[in-house]
Amino acid sequence: MAVMAGRLSRGEDLPAFGQFLYPNGDPRAAAILDAVVRIVPGTRNLIEAAATAGTRLTGRHPNVDFALAAVATGLGLPQSSALALFVVGRTAGWIAHAIEQYESGILIRPRARYVGPRVEHALD
């Protein structure tokens, strides 16, 4: 994949490869890629070639962004669909998280800490 190699040779990042939480491969990507090649079998060769090339060039595995782009391409969706699919999935997760936190009465992920600017006055 000459485009991938070109990006890397210019010192650019190769998006959709690597996820710091999953250095040995993103299980979300694996599940989505398995599903897309089952649903649209004609995508298998292109997906495998792109994934192999990216992994070989970066040493990192495809992440969920790669998988969602493969879904959008395989289903013939508009280019911006990969982001929309990600947002829909993330929104469902946020809702589930909020429901779980509300029902348990316990703060989930208390390790998160806001580090942005201080708000000096209340909002009206």
N, CA and C of each residue as an Amber inpcrd file, in Angstrom:
protein
   372
   0.8400000  -1.1810000   0.0000000   0.0000000   0.0000000   0.0000000
   0.8910000   1.2530000   0.0000000   1.0700000   1.7650000  -1.1670000
   1.9680000   2.9000000  -1.3850000   1.5230000   4.1480000  -0.6260000
   0.2200000   4.3490000  -0.4950000  -0.2760000   5.5360000   0.2100000
   0.1500000   5.4860000   1.6700000   0.0480000   4.3110000   2.2850000
   0.4520000   4.1560000   3.6870000   1.9380000   4.4370000   3.8480000
   2.7430000   3.8150000   2.9970000   4.1990000   4.0020000   3.0690000
   4.5640000   5.4640000   2.8270000   3.8630000   6.1240000   1.9020000
   4.1200000   7.5370000   1.6270000   3.8690000   8.4130000   2.8310000
   2.7600000   8.1620000   3.5240000   2.4690000   8.9480000   4.7370000
   3.5920000   8.7870000   5.7540000   3.9790000   7.5600000   5.9840000
   5.0180000   7.2980000   6.9820000   6.3570000   7.8930000   6.5660000
   6.6700000   7.8590000   5.2770000   7.9510000   8.4150000   4.8230000
   7.9960000   9.9280000   4.9820000   6.8210000  10.5780000   5.0020000
   6.7630000  12.0310000   5.2240000   6.6960000  12.3730000   6.7110000
   6.7780000  11.3500000   7.5670000   6.7370000  11.5790000   9.0070000
   5.3320000  11.7350000   9.5510000   4.3370000  11.4220000   8.7280000
   2.9500000  11.5120000   9.1770000   2.5560000  10.2270000   9.8950000
   1.5390000  10.3140000  10.7150000   1.0140000   9.1400000  11.3960000
   0.1470000   8.3480000  10.4310000  -0.0310000   7.0930000  10.7100000
  -0.9480000   6.2650000   9.9400000  -2.1560000   6.0020000  10.8210000
  -3.2310000   6.7660000  10.6020000  -4.4000000   6.6020000  11.4500000
  -5.0040000   5.2110000  11.2880000  -5.7350000   4.7990000  12.2950000
  -6.4890000   3.5410000  12.3050000  -5.6210000   2.3290000  12.6290000
  -4.3920000   2.5710000  13.0510000  -3.5340000   1.4720000  13.4890000
  -2.9850000   1.7960000  14.8710000  -3.1490000   0.8630000  15.7690000
  -2.6690000   1.0180000  17.1330000  -3.7230000   1.5970000  18.0520000
  -3.7610000   1.0730000  19.2600000  -4.6600000   1.5580000  20.3000000
  -3.9470000   1.2490000  21.6060000  -3.6090000   2.2870000  22.3660000
  -2.7520000   2.0780000  23.5360000  -3.3520000   1.1270000  24.5660000
  -4.6650000   1.0170000  24.6200000  -5.2890000   0.0780000  25.5550000
  -5.1930000  -1.3700000  25.0740000  -4.9780000  -1.5450000  23.7810000
  -4.9360000  -2.8850000  23.1870000  -3.6970000  -3.0460000  22.3130000
  -2.5060000  -3.0750000  22.9100000  -1.2820000  -3.1430000  22.0980000
  -1.1580000  -4.4380000  21.2840000  -1.8570000  -5.4770000  21.6930000
  -1.7950000  -6.7470000  20.9620000  -2.9600000  -6.9260000  20.0030000
  -3.7070000  -5.8750000  19.7630000  -4.8360000  -5.9240000  18.8470000
  -6.1180000  -5.4940000  19.5300000  -6.8990000  -4.6900000  18.8510000
  -8.1470000  -4.1430000  19.3720000  -9.2610000  -5.1700000  19.1820000
  -9.7980000  -5.7370000  20.2660000 -10.8390000  -6.7590000  20.1150000
 -12.1120000  -6.2210000  19.4660000 -12.3620000  -4.9340000  19.6090000
 -13.5270000  -4.3280000  18.9470000 -13.3360000  -4.3830000  17.4460000
 -12.1370000  -4.0600000  16.9930000 -11.8430000  -4.0910000  15.5580000
 -11.9630000  -5.5130000  15.0320000 -11.4290000  -6.4720000  15.7650000
 -11.4880000  -7.8640000  15.3120000 -12.9410000  -8.3120000  15.1450000
 -13.7890000  -7.9960000  16.1080000 -15.1940000  -8.3990000  16.0300000
 -15.9060000  -7.7300000  14.8560000 -15.6620000  -6.4400000  14.6660000
 -16.3080000  -5.7100000  13.5710000 -15.8080000  -6.2130000  12.2220000
 -14.5100000  -6.4390000  12.0980000 -13.9610000  -6.9310000  10.8310000
 -14.4780000  -8.3260000  10.4970000 -14.5850000  -9.1820000  11.5030000
 -15.1630000 -10.5140000  11.2750000 -16.5880000 -10.3930000  10.7510000
 -17.3480000  -9.4740000  11.3410000 -18.7420000  -9.2960000  10.9230000
 -18.8300000  -8.7580000   9.5000000 -18.0150000  -7.7810000   9.1540000
 -18.1250000  -7.1770000   7.8220000 -17.7270000  -8.1620000   6.7300000
 -16.7380000  -9.0050000   6.9680000 -16.3720000  -9.9630000   5.9210000
 -17.3950000 -11.0900000   5.8060000 -18.1460000 -11.3550000   6.8800000
 -19.2490000 -12.3200000   6.7750000 -20.4140000 -11.7210000   5.9940000
 -20.7070000 -10.4470000   6.2590000 -21.8480000  -9.7890000   5.6190000
 -21.5360000  -9.4340000   4.1620000 -20.3180000  -8.9640000   3.9170000
 -19.9070000  -8.5610000   2.5580000 -18.6150000  -9.3250000   2.2310000
 -18.7510000 -10.6020000   1.8470000 -17.5590000 -11.4340000   1.6300000
 -16.5620000 -10.8580000   0.6290000 -17.0120000 -10.0700000  -0.3150000
 -16.1210000  -9.4910000  -1.3070000 -15.1210000  -8.4970000  -0.7320000
 -15.2870000  -8.1050000   0.5160000 -14.3680000  -7.1420000   1.1390000
 -13.1490000  -7.8050000   1.7720000 -13.2140000  -9.1120000   1.9410000
 -12.1580000  -9.8150000   2.6910000 -10.7540000  -9.5150000   2.1650000
 -10.5250000  -9.6590000   0.8750000  -9.1710000  -9.4830000   0.3340000
  -8.6400000  -8.0680000   0.5500000  -9.4770000  -7.0590000   0.2870000
  -9.0360000  -5.6780000   0.4690000  -8.7620000  -5.3780000   1.9410000
  -9.6560000  -5.8110000   2.8100000  -9.4800000  -5.5670000   4.2490000
  -8.2110000  -6.2500000   4.7440000  -8.0260000  -7.5070000   4.3790000
  -6.8350000  -8.2280000   4.8410000  -5.5500000  -7.6130000   4.2870000
  -5.5790000  -7.1770000   3.0310000  -4.3850000  -6.5570000   2.4440000
  -4.0540000  -5.2440000   3.1520000  -5.0600000  -4.4180000   3.3840000
  -4.8250000  -3.1280000   4.0540000  -4.3690000  -3.3380000   5.4930000
  -5.0110000  -4.2650000   6.1980000  -4.6390000  -4.5350000   7.5930000
  -3.2170000  -5.0770000   7.6830000  -2.8780000  -5.9930000   6.8000000
  -1.5340000  -6.5710000   6.7990000  -0.4770000  -5.5190000   6.4710000
  -0.7620000  -4.7130000   5.4610000   0.1960000  -3.6680000   5.0810000
   0.3900000  -2.6650000   6.2130000  -0.6840000  -2.2050000   6.8020000
  -0.5850000  -1.2370000   7.8940000   0.1520000  -1.7940000   9.0930000
  -0.1410000  -3.0390000   9.4200000   0.5270000  -3.6800000  10.5600000
   2.0140000  -3.8560000  10.2640000   2.3360000  -4.2730000   9.0500000
   3.7390000  -4.4610000   8.6760000   4.5000000  -3.1320000   8.7210000
   3.8700000  -2.0600000   8.2540000   4.5420000  -0.7580000   8.1980000
   4.6790000  -0.0830000   9.5570000   3.6960000  -0.2880000  10.4350000
   3.6930000   0.4230000  11.7190000   4.0610000  -0.4430000  12.9110000
   3.8910000  -1.7530000  12.7620000   4.0730000  -2.6400000  13.9080000
   2.8630000  -2.6190000  14.8360000   1.8020000  -1.9420000  14.3920000
   0.5730000  -1.8490000  15.2020000  -0.5760000  -2.5160000  14.4570000
  -1.5420000  -2.9610000  15.2200000  -2.6950000  -3.6520000  14.6520000
  -3.8110000  -2.6530000  14.3140000  -4.7140000  -3.0480000  13.3950000
  -5.8580000  -2.1860000  13.0860000  -6.6970000  -1.9320000  14.3340000
  -7.2170000  -0.7220000  14.4560000  -8.0700000  -0.4090000  15.6000000
  -9.5200000  -0.2440000  15.1390000 -10.3800000   0.1750000  16.0480000
 -11.8050000   0.2860000  15.7400000 -12.0590000   1.2860000  14.6190000
 -11.2330000   2.3040000  14.4880000 -11.3980000   3.2670000  13.3960000
 -11.2100000   2.5820000  12.0370000 -10.2140000   1.7310000  11.9350000
  -9.9890000   0.9650000  10.7100000 -11.2120000   0.1030000  10.4140000
 -11.7080000  -0.5870000  11.4290000 -12.8440000  -1.4860000  11.2420000
 -14.0940000  -0.7320000  10.7990000 -14.3540000   0.4140000  11.3920000
 -15.5390000   1.1810000  11.0130000 -15.4000000   1.7560000   9.6030000
 -14.2010000   2.1260000   9.2140000 -13.9820000   2.5790000   7.8360000
 -14.2110000   1.4150000   6.8720000 -13.8020000   0.2090000   7.2620000
 -14.0330000  -0.9750000   6.4310000 -15.5260000  -1.2540000   6.2880000
 -16.2740000  -1.0940000   7.3740000 -17.7270000  -1.2820000   7.3190000
 -18.3420000  -0.2730000   6.3590000 -18.0000000   0.9940000   6.5260000
 -18.5650000   2.0460000   5.6800000 -18.2320000   1.7980000   4.2090000
 -16.9950000   1.4200000   3.9390000 -16.5870000   1.1460000   2.5610000
 -17.2980000  -0.0970000   2.0230000 -17.2960000  -1.1560000   2.8180000
 -17.9090000  -2.4110000   2.3950000 -19.3990000  -2.3020000   2.1300000
 -20.0740000  -1.4600000   2.8890000 -21.5170000  -1.2870000   2.7080000
 -21.8540000  -0.1670000   1.7380000 -20.8270000   0.5000000   1.2030000
 -21.0660000   1.5710000   0.2460000 -21.6720000   2.8120000   0.8760000
 -21.3720000   3.0540000   2.1490000 -21.8980000   4.2220000   2.8460000
 -21.0580000   5.4510000   2.5240000 -21.5840000   6.6470000   2.7580000
 -20.7870000   7.8660000   2.5500000 -19.5340000   7.8690000   3.4260000
 -18.5270000   8.6040000   3.0030000 -17.2470000   8.6350000   3.7230000
 -17.3940000   8.9810000   5.1920000 -18.2510000   9.9110000   5.5310000
 -18.3860000  10.3420000   6.9240000 -19.1130000   9.3200000   7.7870000
 -19.5540000   8.2310000   7.2130000 -20.3180000   7.2320000   7.9640000
 -19.5080000   6.5520000   9.0580000 -18.2130000   6.3670000   8.8570000
 -17.3990000   5.7010000   9.8720000 -17.4610000   6.4750000  11.1920000
 -17.3540000   7.7830000  11.1170000 -17.4490000   8.6050000  12.3240000
 -18.8440000   8.4990000  12.9290000 -19.8670000   8.5250000  12.0970000
 -21.2380000   8.4120000  12.5940000 -21.4470000   7.0660000  13.2950000
 -20.9140000   5.9900000  12.7290000 -21.0320000   4.6720000  13.3670000
 -20.3310000   4.6630000  14.7220000 -19.1720000   5.2860000  14.7860000
 -18.4430000   5.3630000  16.0540000 -19.2620000   6.1130000  17.1050000
 -19.8360000   7.2350000  16.7010000 -20.6060000   8.0610000  17.6330000
 -21.8410000   7.3180000  18.1350000 -22.5170000   6.6090000  17.2540000
 -23.6960000   5.8360000  17.6740000 -23.2930000   4.7930000  18.7140000
 -22.2100000   4.0800000  18.4430000 -21.7370000   3.0800000  19.3990000
 -21.3100000   3.7050000  20.7150000 -20.6050000   4.8190000  20.6430000
 -20.1550000   5.4970000  21.8600000 -21.3420000   6.0160000  22.6680000
 -22.3310000   6.5500000  21.9770000 -23.5170000   7.0820000  22.6610000
 -24.2470000   5.9780000  23.4110000 -24.3970000   4.8280000  22.7710000
 -25.0500000   3.6990000  23.4490000 -24.2630000   3.3120000  24.7080000
 -22.9380000   3.3310000  24.6080000 -22.1050000   3.0150000  25.7690000
 -22.2440000   4.0410000  26.8770000 -22.2960000   5.3210000  26.5050000
 -22.4630000   6.3710000  27.5160000 -23.7990000   6.2270000  28.2300000
 -24.8410000   5.9310000  27.4820000 -26.1690000   5.7640000  28.0900000
 -26.1500000   4.5770000  29.0500000 -25.5820000   3.4640000  28.6180000
 -25.4850000   2.2940000  29.4940000 -24.6780000   2.6170000  30.7460000
 -23.5950000   3.3520000  30.5780000 -22.7440000   3.7590000  31.7020000
 -23.5470000   4.6200000  32.6880000 -24.2910000   5.5930000  32.1640000
 -25.0890000   6.4750000  33.0220000 -26.1600000   5.6990000  33.7690000
 -26.8230000   4.7800000  33.0970000 -27.8570000   3.9690000  33.7550000
 -27.2450000   3.1260000  34.8650000 -26.1130000   2.4830000  34.5740000
 -25.4430000   1.6640000  35.5780000 -25.0300000   2.5000000  36.7840000
 -24.4750000   3.6710000  36.5330000 -24.0530000   4.5410000  37.6310000
 -25.2500000   5.0120000  38.4290000 -26.3240000   5.3920000  37.7600000
 -27.5340000   5.8570000  38.4380000 -28.1140000   4.7450000  39.3030000
 -28.2110000   3.5380000  38.7630000 -28.8050000   2.4190000  39.5010000
 -27.9480000   1.9690000  40.6730000 -26.6230000   2.0190000  40.5200000
 -25.7410000   1.5540000  41.5900000 -25.5020000   2.6310000  42.6470000
 -25.6700000   3.8890000  42.2650000 -25.4040000   4.9800000  43.1860000
 -23.9280000   5.1700000  43.4790000 -23.0910000   4.5520000  42.6880000
 -21.6380000   4.6160000  42.8760000 -21.0130000   5.2620000  41.6510000
 -20.0810000   6.1810000  41.8830000 -19.3660000   6.8250000  40.7920000
 -18.4900000   5.7930000  40.0990000 -18.6920000   5.6400000  38.8020000
 -17.9010000   4.7010000  38.0240000 -16.7170000   5.4640000  37.4350000
 -15.5650000   4.8340000  37.4520000 -14.3150000   5.4300000  36.9630000
 -13.9370000   6.7020000  37.7260000 -13.8670000   6.6170000  39.0460000
 -13.5220000   7.8200000  39.8160000 -12.1020000   8.3150000  39.5610000
 -11.2920000   7.5410000  38.8410000  -9.9140000   7.9770000  38.5710000
  -9.8560000   9.1420000  37.5950000 -10.9470000   9.3750000  36.8650000
 -10.9690000  10.5000000  35.9260000 -10.9900000  11.7990000  36.7230000
 -10.2200000  12.7650000  36.2500000 -10.1410000  14.0310000  36.9590000
 -10.0650000  15.1690000  35.9580000 -10.9210000  16.1470000  36.1060000
 -10.9260000  17.3030000  35.2250000  -9.6620000  18.1170000  35.4580000
  -8.9660000  18.4470000  34.3860000  -7.7290000  19.2100000  34.5150000
  -7.7750000  20.4910000  33.6880000  -8.9670000  20.8520000  33.2340000
  -9.1300000  22.0530000  32.4150000  -9.1260000  23.3140000  33.2630000
  -9.4350000  24.4300000  32.6370000  -9.4240000  25.7080000  33.3610000
 -10.5300000  25.7620000  34.4130000 -10.2530000  26.4950000  35.4710000
 -11.2500000  26.6810000  36.5340000 -12.3100000  27.6610000  36.0760000
 -13.5220000  27.3610000  36.4220000 -14.6240000  28.2730000  36.1260000
 -14.7430000  29.1910000  37.3310000 -14.5700000  30.4780000  37.1080000
 -14.5350000  31.4340000  38.2030000 -15.9070000  31.9490000  38.6160000
 -16.8880000  31.8220000  37.7540000 -18.2270000  32.2960000  38.1030000
 -19.2700000  31.3040000  37.6140000 -20.3840000  31.2700000  38.2940000
 -21.4520000  30.3380000  37.9450000 -22.1100000  30.7340000  36.6310000
 -22.5540000  29.7260000  35.9260000 -23.2900000  29.9890000  34.6870000
 -24.7220000  30.3720000  35.0260000 -25.2780000  31.2970000  34.2700000
 -26.6700000  31.7030000  34.4990000 -27.6150000  30.8670000  33.6840000
